[in-house]
Amino acid sequence: MPLYLNKKQLKKIGFKKIGENCKISNLIRGYNLDCTLGDNVRIDDDVVLKGKINIKSNVHIARGCTLSGGEKGIFLDNFSTLSNFCQLFTKSDDYFLPGVSGGTLNENKQKQFCKIHNKKIKIGKSVIVGTFSVILPGTEMGDFSSAGAFSLITKKIKNGYFFSNLETKNIKLKKRNLIKLNNVYKKAILK
């Protein structure tokens, strides 16, 4: 069996548009998938894709990631990377309120017994997310931003900033050289 799925197999899983030179592992799983792929996309083994997902060109999704786009959707811009075992959820229970978890409840019961956060996720161009990071509903990562390993990302990260909440002092943001990063990006897309 080939290592990568062909366009016919990808369409059967739920990929609507497929660019050129995509390398999608034959070991991914798709559920209720409504996904588009740009050119030169690589998706490694054991990745789970659910719901609405828009993946632009030169994106790498490493082994073991879960992208749960639901109806709100996940957008990954050009040259973005999700390191191994990143987990992205556009829909999540509210962990602070009293109630039951909504994973097995229908929509009416969810409204009655729990609070669900349901918002899109946007990952900007040339973003890298470190291994084992979790991205929750409503997160936006600006162009050229990055997040260190084991980050829990819940809000907006501005263009060019590094984020980490693994530090003992909880240092969260550090500005990167946006002009230099943009120049490298422009050179990469022109090749």
DABEL-V622788 format. One record per residue. N is the residue number from 1. PHI is phi in whole degrees, 0 to 359 (NA if undefined). OMEGA is omega in whole degrees, 0 to 359 (* if undefined). Layout:
n = (N N)
phi = (PHI PHI)
omega = (OMEGA OMEGA)
This chain:
n = (1 2 3 4 5 6 7 8 9 10 11 12 13 14 15 16 17 18 19 20 21 22 23 24 25 26 27 28 29 30 31 32 33 34 35 36 37 38 39 40 41 42 43 44 45 46 47 48 49 50 51 52 53 54 55 56 57 58 59 60 61 62 63 64 65 66 67 68 69 70 71 72 73 74 75 76 77 78 79 80 81 82 83 84 85 86 87 88 89 90 91 92 93 94 95 96 97 98 99 100 101 102 103 104 105 106 107 108 109 110 111 112 113 114 115 116 117 118 119 120 121 122 123 124 125 126 127 128 129 130 131 132 133 134 135 136 137 138 139 140 141 142 143 144 145 146 147 148 149 150 151 152 153 154 155 156 157 158 159 160 161 162 163 164 165 166 167 168 169 170 171 172 173 174 175 176 177 178 179 180 181 182 183 184 185 186 187 188 189 190 191)
phi = (NA 295 290 242 282 273 299 296 294 296 296 297 287 132 280 275 231 229 283 271 58 269 241 249 302 284 254 277 231 233 229 46 278 224 233 240 236 278 275 56 268 236 234 274 301 62 270 247 240 226 74 276 218 242 247 280 273 58 257 240 244 280 306 81 286 237 242 253 276 51 272 281 98 241 240 244 278 308 63 271 223 250 289 310 64 287 234 242 230 274 226 206 295 274 279 266 273 290 160 251 285 262 301 250 264 286 300 297 292 300 298 281 245 206 245 247 269 219 217 291 239 234 249 286 287 56 262 233 245 290 305 62 279 238 243 259 308 87 291 230 252 292 306 64 273 209 228 288 303 63 280 250 249 234 225 275 250 292 309 79 260 263 237 207 242 270 299 293 273 58 288 257 231 220 289 256 283 295 295 298 297 295 295 297 301 299 295 294 282 276 285)
omega = (180 180 186 178 176 185 179 179 179 179 179 179 180 176 185 180 183 180 181 173 177 179 184 183 176 180 174 175 177 180 181 190 173 193 172 180 171 180 173 178 177 176 187 183 171 175 178 180 181 172 186 180 178 182 180 187 176 179 176 174 188 186 170 180 171 175 182 187 182 179 180 172 175 178 176 183 184 175 176 183 171 179 185 171 171 182 181 183 175 181 182 172 171 186 184 184 175 180 179 178 189 186 182 182 174 187 179 179 176 179 184 192 181 174 181 171 186 183 180 175 179 177 184 182 177 178 174 180 184 184 178 177 179 179 186 184 176 181 172 175 183 179 177 175 178 178 180 180 177 179 170 188 186 186 180 171 184 177 172 181 172 181 172 172 176 181 180 177 179 174 190 187 176 183 176 181 186 180 179 179 180 178 177 179 181 179 181 182 179 182 *)
